[in-house]
Amino acid sequence: MSRLRAACTTAVATAAATVLAAVPSTAAPEPGGVAALLTQLKSLYQQSEAAGEAYNASAQALARQRAQTARAGGGLADARAALERERAAAGAIAR
């Protein structure tokens, strides 16, 4: 069992050393790296602002459409009730 433990410990230590060797201890910033990131951030912010405005416009259009549908539904209900009354009246006359 101790032989297996020693082999595992050696493998883990080797893997850790390999990973740590691959990562530089001090990352030197690329020239223009921060400026490029800020430019990209500004662009993404503008895109999100435009998307937010489009969403709000869509929400307002949807609210108007729902109100129009509700009005049309109310008018349709009135028309159906009137039709039913007229059918009943026509049936009474026919008898």
SESE-762678 format. One record per atom (N, C-alpha, C): residue number from 0; x, y, z; chain; atom name. Coordinates in steps of 0.2 Angstrom, whole numbers, plus 2048, in hexadecimal, padded with zeros to 3 digits. Layout:
BEGIN
pos:NUM x:X y:Y z:Z unit:A site:CA $
...
//
This chain:
BEGIN
pos:0 x:804 y:7FA z:800 unit:A site:N $
pos:0 x:800 y:800 z:800 unit:A site:CA $
pos:0 x:804 y:806 z:800 unit:A site:C $
pos:1 x:80A y:806 z:804 unit:A site:N $
pos:1 x:80E y:80C z:804 unit:A site:CA $
pos:1 x:812 y:80D z:7FD unit:A site:C $
pos:2 x:813 y:808 z:7FA unit:A site:N $
pos:2 x:816 y:809 z:7F3 unit:A site:CA $
pos:2 x:811 y:80C z:7EE unit:A site:C $
pos:3 x:80B y:80B z:7EF unit:A site:N $
pos:3 x:805 y:80E z:7EB unit:A site:CA $
pos:3 x:805 y:815 z:7ED unit:A site:C $
pos:4 x:805 y:817 z:7F3 unit:A site:N $
pos:4 x:805 y:81D z:7F5 unit:A site:CA $
pos:4 x:80A y:822 z:7F3 unit:A site:C $
pos:5 x:810 y:81F z:7F3 unit:A site:N $
pos:5 x:816 y:822 z:7F1 unit:A site:CA $
pos:5 x:816 y:824 z:7EA unit:A site:C $
pos:6 x:813 y:81F z:7E6 unit:A site:N $
pos:6 x:813 y:820 z:7DE unit:A site:CA $
pos:6 x:80E y:826 z:7DD unit:A site:C $
pos:7 x:808 y:826 z:7E1 unit:A site:N $
pos:7 x:803 y:82B z:7E0 unit:A site:CA $
pos:7 x:806 y:832 z:7E2 unit:A site:C $
pos:8 x:809 y:832 z:7E7 unit:A site:N $
pos:8 x:80C y:838 z:7E9 unit:A site:CA $
pos:8 x:811 y:83B z:7E4 unit:A site:C $
pos:9 x:815 y:837 z:7E2 unit:A site:N $
pos:9 x:81A y:839 z:7DD unit:A site:CA $
pos:9 x:817 y:83B z:7D6 unit:A site:C $
pos:10 x:811 y:838 z:7D4 unit:A site:N $
pos:10 x:80E y:83A z:7CE unit:A site:CA $
pos:10 x:80A y:841 z:7CF unit:A site:C $
pos:11 x:807 y:842 z:7D5 unit:A site:N $
pos:11 x:804 y:848 z:7D6 unit:A site:CA $
pos:11 x:809 y:84E z:7D7 unit:A site:C $
pos:12 x:80F y:84C z:7DA unit:A site:N $
pos:12 x:814 y:851 z:7DA unit:A site:CA $
pos:12 x:817 y:853 z:7D4 unit:A site:C $
pos:13 x:818 y:84E z:7CF unit:A site:N $
pos:13 x:81A y:850 z:7C9 unit:A site:CA $
pos:13 x:815 y:854 z:7C5 unit:A site:C $
pos:14 x:80F y:852 z:7C5 unit:A site:N $
pos:14 x:80A y:856 z:7C2 unit:A site:CA $
pos:14 x:809 y:85D z:7C4 unit:A site:C $
pos:15 x:80A y:85E z:7CB unit:A site:N $
pos:15 x:809 y:865 z:7CD unit:A site:CA $
pos:15 x:80F y:869 z:7CB unit:A site:C $
pos:16 x:815 y:866 z:7CB unit:A site:N $
pos:16 x:81B y:869 z:7C9 unit:A site:CA $
pos:16 x:81B y:86B z:7C1 unit:A site:C $
pos:17 x:818 y:867 z:7BD unit:A site:N $
pos:17 x:817 y:868 z:7B6 unit:A site:CA $
pos:17 x:812 y:86E z:7B5 unit:A site:C $
pos:18 x:80D y:86E z:7B9 unit:A site:N $
pos:18 x:808 y:873 z:7B8 unit:A site:CA $
pos:18 x:80B y:87A z:7BA unit:A site:C $
pos:19 x:80E y:87A z:7C0 unit:A site:N $
pos:19 x:811 y:880 z:7C3 unit:A site:CA $
pos:19 x:816 y:883 z:7BE unit:A site:C $
pos:20 x:81A y:87E z:7BB unit:A site:N $
pos:20 x:81F y:881 z:7B6 unit:A site:CA $
pos:20 x:81C y:884 z:7B0 unit:A site:C $
pos:21 x:817 y:882 z:7AE unit:A site:N $
pos:21 x:813 y:884 z:7A8 unit:A site:CA $
pos:21 x:811 y:88B z:7A9 unit:A site:C $
pos:22 x:80F y:88D z:7AF unit:A site:N $
pos:22 x:80C y:894 z:7B1 unit:A site:CA $
pos:22 x:811 y:898 z:7B3 unit:A site:C $
pos:23 x:812 y:89E z:7AF unit:A site:N $
pos:23 x:817 y:8A3 z:7B1 unit:A site:CA $
pos:23 x:816 y:8A6 z:7B8 unit:A site:C $
pos:24 x:81B y:8A8 z:7BC unit:A site:N $
pos:24 x:81A y:8AA z:7C2 unit:A site:CA $
pos:24 x:818 y:8B2 z:7C2 unit:A site:C $
pos:25 x:81A y:8B5 z:7BD unit:A site:N $
pos:25 x:818 y:8BC z:7BC unit:A site:CA $
pos:25 x:816 y:8BD z:7B5 unit:A site:C $
pos:26 x:810 y:8BE z:7B4 unit:A site:N $
pos:26 x:80D y:8BF z:7AD unit:A site:CA $
pos:26 x:80E y:8C6 z:7AB unit:A site:C $
pos:27 x:812 y:8C7 z:7A5 unit:A site:N $
pos:27 x:814 y:8CE z:7A3 unit:A site:CA $
pos:27 x:80E y:8D0 z:79E unit:A site:C $
pos:28 x:80B y:8D6 z:7A0 unit:A site:N $
pos:28 x:805 y:8D8 z:79C unit:A site:CA $
pos:28 x:807 y:8D9 z:794 unit:A site:C $
pos:29 x:803 y:8D7 z:790 unit:A site:N $
pos:29 x:804 y:8D9 z:789 unit:A site:CA $
pos:29 x:804 y:8E0 z:788 unit:A site:C $
pos:30 x:807 y:8E3 z:783 unit:A site:N $
pos:30 x:807 y:8EA z:781 unit:A site:CA $
pos:30 x:800 y:8EB z:77E unit:A site:C $
pos:31 x:7FC y:8F0 z:781 unit:A site:N $
pos:31 x:7F6 y:8F1 z:77F unit:A site:CA $
pos:31 x:7F0 y:8ED z:781 unit:A site:C $
pos:32 x:7F2 y:8E8 z:786 unit:A site:N $
pos:32 x:7EE y:8E3 z:788 unit:A site:CA $
pos:32 x:7E8 y:8E6 z:78C unit:A site:C $
pos:33 x:7EA y:8EA z:791 unit:A site:N $
pos:33 x:7E4 y:8EE z:795 unit:A site:CA $
pos:33 x:7E0 y:8F2 z:790 unit:A site:C $
pos:34 x:7E3 y:8F6 z:78C unit:A site:N $
pos:34 x:7DF y:8FA z:788 unit:A site:CA $
pos:34 x:7DB y:8F6 z:783 unit:A site:C $
pos:35 x:7DD y:8F1 z:781 unit:A site:N $
pos:35 x:7D9 y:8EC z:77C unit:A site:CA $
pos:35 x:7D3 y:8E9 z:780 unit:A site:C $
pos:36 x:7D4 y:8E7 z:787 unit:A site:N $
pos:36 x:7CF y:8E5 z:78B unit:A site:CA $
pos:36 x:7CA y:8EA z:78C unit:A site:C $
pos:37 x:7CC y:8F0 z:78E unit:A site:N $
pos:37 x:7C7 y:8F6 z:78F unit:A site:CA $
pos:37 x:7C3 y:8F7 z:789 unit:A site:C $
pos:38 x:7C6 y:8F7 z:783 unit:A site:N $
pos:38 x:7C3 y:8F8 z:77D unit:A site:CA $
pos:38 x:7BD y:8F3 z:77C unit:A site:C $
pos:39 x:7BF y:8ED z:77D unit:A site:N $
pos:39 x:7BB y:8E7 z:77C unit:A site:CA $
pos:39 x:7B5 y:8E8 z:781 unit:A site:C $
pos:40 x:7B7 y:8EA z:787 unit:A site:N $
pos:40 x:7B2 y:8EA z:78D unit:A site:CA $
pos:40 x:7AD y:8F0 z:78B unit:A site:C $
pos:41 x:7AF y:8F5 z:788 unit:A site:N $
pos:41 x:7AB y:8FB z:786 unit:A site:CA $
pos:41 x:7A6 y:8F9 z:780 unit:A site:C $
pos:42 x:7A9 y:8F5 z:77C unit:A site:N $
pos:42 x:7A5 y:8F2 z:776 unit:A site:CA $
pos:42 x:79F y:8EE z:779 unit:A site:C $
pos:43 x:7A1 y:8E9 z:77D unit:A site:N $
pos:43 x:79C y:8E5 z:780 unit:A site:CA $
pos:43 x:797 y:8E8 z:784 unit:A site:C $
pos:44 x:799 y:8EE z:787 unit:A site:N $
pos:44 x:794 y:8F2 z:78B unit:A site:CA $
pos:44 x:78F y:8F5 z:786 unit:A site:C $
pos:45 x:792 y:8F8 z:781 unit:A site:N $
pos:45 x:78D y:8FB z:77C unit:A site:CA $
pos:45 x:789 y:8F6 z:779 unit:A site:C $
pos:46 x:78B y:8F0 z:777 unit:A site:N $
pos:46 x:787 y:8EA z:775 unit:A site:CA $
pos:46 x:781 y:8E8 z:77A unit:A site:C $
pos:47 x:783 y:8E8 z:780 unit:A site:N $
pos:47 x:77E y:8E6 z:785 unit:A site:CA $
pos:47 x:779 y:8EC z:786 unit:A site:C $
pos:48 x:77B y:8F2 z:785 unit:A site:N $
pos:48 x:777 y:8F8 z:786 unit:A site:CA $
pos:48 x:772 y:8F7 z:780 unit:A site:C $
pos:49 x:774 y:8F6 z:77A unit:A site:N $
pos:49 x:770 y:8F6 z:774 unit:A site:CA $
pos:49 x:76B y:8F0 z:775 unit:A site:C $
pos:50 x:76D y:8EA z:777 unit:A site:N $
pos:50 x:769 y:8E4 z:778 unit:A site:CA $
pos:50 x:764 y:8E6 z:77D unit:A site:C $
pos:51 x:765 y:8E9 z:783 unit:A site:N $
pos:51 x:761 y:8EB z:788 unit:A site:CA $
pos:51 x:75B y:8F0 z:785 unit:A site:C $
pos:52 x:75D y:8F5 z:781 unit:A site:N $
pos:52 x:758 y:8F9 z:77D unit:A site:CA $
pos:52 x:754 y:8F5 z:779 unit:A site:C $
pos:53 x:757 y:8F1 z:775 unit:A site:N $
pos:53 x:752 y:8ED z:771 unit:A site:CA $
pos:53 x:74D y:8E8 z:774 unit:A site:C $
pos:54 x:750 y:8E6 z:77A unit:A site:N $
pos:54 x:74B y:8E2 z:77E unit:A site:CA $
pos:54 x:746 y:8E6 z:781 unit:A site:C $
pos:55 x:747 y:8EC z:783 unit:A site:N $
pos:55 x:742 y:8F0 z:786 unit:A site:CA $
pos:55 x:73D y:8F2 z:781 unit:A site:C $
pos:56 x:73F y:8F4 z:77B unit:A site:N $
pos:56 x:73B y:8F5 z:775 unit:A site:CA $
pos:56 x:736 y:8F0 z:773 unit:A site:C $
pos:57 x:739 y:8EA z:774 unit:A site:N $
pos:57 x:735 y:8E4 z:772 unit:A site:CA $
pos:57 x:730 y:8E3 z:778 unit:A site:C $
pos:58 x:732 y:8E4 z:77E unit:A site:N $
pos:58 x:72D y:8E3 z:783 unit:A site:CA $
pos:58 x:727 y:8E8 z:783 unit:A site:C $
pos:59 x:729 y:8EE z:781 unit:A site:N $
pos:59 x:724 y:8F3 z:780 unit:A site:CA $
pos:59 x:71F y:8F1 z:77A unit:A site:C $
pos:60 x:722 y:8EF z:775 unit:A site:N $
pos:60 x:71E y:8ED z:76F unit:A site:CA $
pos:60 x:719 y:8E7 z:771 unit:A site:C $
pos:61 x:71C y:8E2 z:775 unit:A site:N $
pos:61 x:718 y:8DD z:777 unit:A site:CA $
pos:61 x:712 y:8DF z:77B unit:A site:C $
pos:62 x:714 y:8E4 z:780 unit:A site:N $
pos:62 x:70E y:8E6 z:784 unit:A site:CA $
pos:62 x:709 y:8EA z:780 unit:A site:C $
pos:63 x:70B y:8EE z:77B unit:A site:N $
pos:63 x:706 y:8F1 z:776 unit:A site:CA $
pos:63 x:702 y:8EB z:773 unit:A site:C $
pos:64 x:705 y:8E6 z:770 unit:A site:N $
pos:64 x:702 y:8E1 z:76D unit:A site:CA $
pos:64 x:6FD y:8DD z:771 unit:A site:C $
pos:65 x:6FF y:8DC z:777 unit:A site:N $
pos:65 x:6FA y:8D8 z:77C unit:A site:CA $
pos:65 x:6F4 y:8DD z:77D unit:A site:C $
pos:66 x:6F5 y:8E3 z:77E unit:A site:N $
pos:66 x:6EF y:8E7 z:77F unit:A site:CA $
pos:66 x:6EB y:8E7 z:779 unit:A site:C $
pos:67 x:6EE y:8E8 z:773 unit:A site:N $
pos:67 x:6E9 y:8E7 z:76D unit:A site:CA $
pos:67 x:6E6 y:8E1 z:76D unit:A site:C $
pos:68 x:6E9 y:8DB z:76F unit:A site:N $
pos:68 x:6E6 y:8D5 z:76E unit:A site:CA $
pos:68 x:6E0 y:8D4 z:774 unit:A site:C $
pos:69 x:6E1 y:8D7 z:779 unit:A site:N $
pos:69 x:6DC y:8D7 z:77F unit:A site:CA $
pos:69 x:6D6 y:8DB z:77C unit:A site:C $
pos:70 x:6D7 y:8E1 z:779 unit:A site:N $
pos:70 x:6D2 y:8E5 z:776 unit:A site:CA $
pos:70 x:6CE y:8E1 z:771 unit:A site:C $
pos:71 x:6D2 y:8DE z:76D unit:A site:N $
pos:71 x:6CF y:8DA z:767 unit:A site:CA $
pos:71 x:6CB y:8D4 z:76A unit:A site:C $
pos:72 x:6CD y:8D1 z:76F unit:A site:N $
pos:72 x:6CA y:8CB z:772 unit:A site:CA $
pos:72 x:6C3 y:8CE z:776 unit:A site:C $
pos:73 x:6C3 y:8D3 z:779 unit:A site:N $
pos:73 x:6BD y:8D6 z:77C unit:A site:CA $
pos:73 x:6B8 y:8D8 z:776 unit:A site:C $
pos:74 x:6BA y:8DB z:771 unit:A site:N $
pos:74 x:6B6 y:8DC z:76B unit:A site:CA $
pos:74 x:6B3 y:8D5 z:768 unit:A site:C $
pos:75 x:6B7 y:8D0 z:768 unit:A site:N $
pos:75 x:6B5 y:8CA z:765 unit:A site:CA $
pos:75 x:6B0 y:8C7 z:76A unit:A site:C $
pos:76 x:6B1 y:8C7 z:770 unit:A site:N $
pos:76 x:6AC y:8C5 z:775 unit:A site:CA $
pos:76 x:6A5 y:8C8 z:774 unit:A site:C $
pos:77 x:6A5 y:8CF z:774 unit:A site:N $
pos:77 x:69F y:8D2 z:773 unit:A site:CA $
pos:77 x:69C y:8D0 z:76C unit:A site:C $
pos:78 x:6A0 y:8CF z:767 unit:A site:N $
pos:78 x:69D y:8CD z:760 unit:A site:CA $
pos:78 x:69A y:8C6 z:761 unit:A site:C $
pos:79 x:69D y:8C2 z:764 unit:A site:N $
pos:79 x:69A y:8BB z:765 unit:A site:CA $
pos:79 x:694 y:8BB z:769 unit:A site:C $
pos:80 x:693 y:8BF z:76E unit:A site:N $
pos:80 x:68D y:8C0 z:772 unit:A site:CA $
pos:80 x:688 y:8C3 z:76E unit:A site:C $
pos:81 x:689 y:8C8 z:76A unit:A site:N $
pos:81 x:684 y:8CB z:766 unit:A site:CA $
pos:81 x:682 y:8C6 z:761 unit:A site:C $
pos:82 x:686 y:8C2 z:75E unit:A site:N $
pos:82 x:684 y:8BD z:759 unit:A site:CA $
pos:82 x:680 y:8B8 z:75C unit:A site:C $
pos:83 x:681 y:8B6 z:762 unit:A site:N $
pos:83 x:67D y:8B1 z:766 unit:A site:CA $
pos:83 x:676 y:8B3 z:767 unit:A site:C $
pos:84 x:676 y:8BA z:769 unit:A site:N $
pos:84 x:66F y:8BD z:76A unit:A site:CA $
pos:84 x:66B y:8BD z:764 unit:A site:C $
pos:85 x:66E y:8BF z:75F unit:A site:N $
pos:85 x:66B y:8BF z:758 unit:A site:CA $
pos:85 x:669 y:8B8 z:756 unit:A site:C $
pos:86 x:66D y:8B3 z:757 unit:A site:N $
pos:86 x:66B y:8AC z:755 unit:A site:CA $
pos:86 x:665 y:8AA z:759 unit:A site:C $
pos:87 x:665 y:8AC z:760 unit:A site:N $
pos:87 x:65F y:8AA z:764 unit:A site:CA $
pos:87 x:659 y:8AE z:762 unit:A site:C $
pos:88 x:65A y:8B4 z:760 unit:A site:N $
pos:88 x:654 y:8B8 z:75D unit:A site:CA $
pos:88 x:651 y:8B5 z:757 unit:A site:C $
pos:89 x:656 y:8B3 z:752 unit:A site:N $
pos:89 x:654 y:8B0 z:74C unit:A site:CA $
pos:89 x:650 y:8A9 z:74D unit:A site:C $
pos:90 x:653 y:8A6 z:752 unit:A site:N $
pos:90 x:650 y:89F z:753 unit:A site:CA $
pos:90 x:649 y:8A0 z:756 unit:A site:C $
pos:91 x:648 y:8A5 z:75A unit:A site:N $
pos:91 x:641 y:8A7 z:75D unit:A site:CA $
pos:91 x:63C y:8A9 z:758 unit:A site:C $
pos:92 x:63F y:8AD z:753 unit:A site:N $
pos:92 x:63A y:8AF z:74D unit:A site:CA $
pos:92 x:638 y:8A9 z:749 unit:A site:C $
pos:93 x:63D y:8A4 z:748 unit:A site:N $
pos:93 x:63C y:89F z:744 unit:A site:CA $
pos:93 x:637 y:89A z:747 unit:A site:C $
pos:94 x:636 y:89A z:74D unit:A site:N $
pos:94 x:631 y:895 z:750 unit:A site:CA $
pos:94 x:62B y:897 z:750 unit:A site:C $
//
